[in-house]
Amino acid sequence: MSDYNQAKADTFVQNQLQILNNAGIAIMISIGHQLKLFDVLAELPPSSSKEIATAANLNERYVREWLAAMVTGRVIEYDNGKKTYSLPQEYASTLTHKNYPNNLAVLMQFIPTLAQAEDKILERFKQGGGIGYAEYPKFHRVMAELSDQTVLAHLIETILPLNQDVVTKLKQGAYVADIGCGLGHAINLMAEHYPNSQFVGYDLCNDVVTEANQRAEKRQLKNVKYIEQDVANWKPQAEFDFITAFDAIHDQGQPAIVLENIVSALKDNGLFLMQDIKAHTNVHDNLENPVTPITYVISCLHCMPISLSQDGVGLGACWGKELAEDMLKDAGFSHVNVNELDHDILNYYYLARK
Ligand SMILES: C[S@@+](CC[C@H](N)C(=O)[O-])C[C@H]1O[C@@H](n2cnc3c(N)ncnc32)[C@H](O)[C@@H]1O
């Protein structure tokens, strides 16, 4: 091995250590987010572990160990003389609930959430096949929290105005469907904002549909309903003015059929808004995209096995713009445009006209 480059090997070891440390810190950030520890720290002056645990109503020993991980991970600062911990306000700005919709801790939750399926994934690597939603008990909550930031916070002001005709129609009264609606946050917001329009959300998962209906009822929304429906077997004919799918096409078992069903479900000239992962189809073209490592990880641990569990094609989250545009056109859309929005580094916003 005459051309063995020792410096290259040494740098790689350093990178691996960094990856190991960061992966662990990501789990600690997820824990801090769920226990609202960052919110507590942001409100406190520099404090001892006992004061922080008391303010958060948590066990001091666990809080102290978490703080040590956070200090060595350079997330929280430690005053060695006074033995106090503090969260710099510059870090709090992307870690506290108050800083929704720019809270990066929300994303960290995907690592432990998806790692719950690791044993099943190990088996599938050997035998093939997929994994259903039941194996990811926290997925729908974490997904809704992410969509609250990427979709909900910008839906009315930025995303819908990508097409002014849609906004006008929604104000006048449109019939709207959301595909793979999850807990229904997007539909509920649109329903509240556009009371002259009627909304229906479709989702595969019964528990999600039940919760979505309960949430709509609690908000006293009369123009919304949620239906349990596999959209691969959904056959409405030219009923809808506008159909949306937020992060819900790439993990379909039969995405080509679902896209064709969406075309059939739209009235002539109807519009489909598809938010889906920002990536190119060819892996090489994704090397400079700062978020494709994590999107391929989420894809391998969740999106692809979900699709395969439905005897599906397993597109993967990074199916990419090139394939997405081809598939939209093959499904029968006459015109497709792809939008990038400043607030969302993870997704493209496709507008496809029937
Ligand atoms: C990644 S989640 C996105 C949820 C939601 N749109 C959001 O942005 O939070 C994908 C959703 O699509 C649903 N789904 C997947 N395959 C489906 C199918 N064939 N028919 C209906 N819903 C499906 C899942 O249950 C899940 O709620």
The ligand as an SDF file (V2000), in Angstrom:
LIG
                    3D

 27 29  0  0  0  0  0  0  0  0999 V2000
  -44.4260   11.9800    6.1230 C   0  0  0  0  0  0  0  0  0  0  0  0
  -46.0630   11.9430    6.7070 S   0  0  0  0  0  0  0  0  0  0  0  0
  -46.6500   13.5990    6.3740 C   0  0  0  0  0  0  0  0  0  0  0  0
  -47.8640   13.9570    7.1960 C   0  0  0  0  0  0  0  0  0  0  0  0
  -48.3810   15.3930    7.0100 C   0  0  0  0  0  0  0  0  0  0  0  0
  -48.7540   15.6710    5.6480 N   0  0  0  0  0  0  0  0  0  0  0  0
  -47.3700   16.4090    7.4910 C   0  0  0  0  0  0  0  0  0  0  0  0
  -46.8330   17.1680    6.6980 O   0  0  0  0  0  0  0  0  0  0  0  0
  -47.0980   16.4110    8.7060 O   0  0  0  0  0  0  0  0  0  0  0  0
  -46.8690   11.0030    5.4380 C   0  0  0  0  0  0  0  0  0  0  0  0
  -48.3210   10.7360    5.7500 C   0  0  0  0  0  0  0  0  0  0  0  0
  -48.9030   10.0510    4.6310 O   0  0  0  0  0  0  0  0  0  0  0  0
  -49.7250    9.0050    5.1130 C   0  0  0  0  0  0  0  0  0  0  0  0
  -49.7910    7.9720    4.0610 N   0  0  0  0  0  0  0  0  0  0  0  0
  -48.7820    7.1990    3.6330 C   0  0  0  0  0  0  0  0  0  0  0  0
  -49.2180    6.3760    2.6470 N   0  0  0  0  0  0  0  0  0  0  0  0
  -50.5180    6.6740    2.4540 C   0  0  0  0  0  0  0  0  0  0  0  0
  -51.5260    6.1580    1.5730 C   0  0  0  0  0  0  0  0  0  0  0  0
  -51.2540    5.2070    0.6890 N   0  0  0  0  0  0  0  0  0  0  0  0
  -52.7710    6.6970    1.6470 N   0  0  0  0  0  0  0  0  0  0  0  0
  -53.0380    7.6810    2.5370 C   0  0  0  0  0  0  0  0  0  0  0  0
  -52.1320    8.1880    3.4000 N   0  0  0  0  0  0  0  0  0  0  0  0
  -50.8860    7.6890    3.3550 C   0  0  0  0  0  0  0  0  0  0  0  0
  -49.0630    8.5680    6.4020 C   0  0  0  0  0  0  0  0  0  0  0  0
  -49.9210    7.8910    7.2890 O   0  0  0  0  0  0  0  0  0  0  0  0
  -48.5390    9.8850    6.9790 C   0  0  0  0  0  0  0  0  0  0  0  0
  -49.4630   10.4870    7.8250 O   0  0  0  0  0  0  0  0  0  0  0  0
  1  2  1  0
  2  3  1  0
  2 10  1  0
  3  4  1  0
  4  5  1  0
  5  6  1  0
  5  7  1  0
  7  8  2  0
  7  9  1  0
 10 11  1  0
 11 12  1  0
 11 26  1  0
 12 13  1  0
 13 14  1  0
 13 24  1  0
 14 15  1  0
 14 23  1  0
 15 16  2  0
 16 17  1  0
 17 18  1  0
 17 23  2  0
 18 19  1  0
 18 20  2  0
 20 21  1  0
 21 22  2  0
 22 23  1  0
 24 25  1  0
 24 26  1  0
 26 27  1  0
M  CHG  2   2   1   9  -1
M  END
$$$$
